């Protein structure tokens, strides 16, 4: 799990095939998928959600519910 987080972190700081973005709806979908995944610890879930949140390519009103919803249930 730590290696997955390291790859995500390293890809954030480079350009090329790892320089990508996601739509708001895709982020919301992935956020739910991560929250329901039993293979990640709570810390890993939080770190992955934060990383994907930074990849959203436009304004996302659904992000406003991020901390009040995700943090309370993780």
Secondary structure, DSSP 4 states (H G I P E B T S, - for coil): -HHHHHHHHHHHT--STT---B-HHHHHHHHHHHHH-TTS-HHHHHHHHHHHHTTB-S--GGGGGIIIIIIHH-
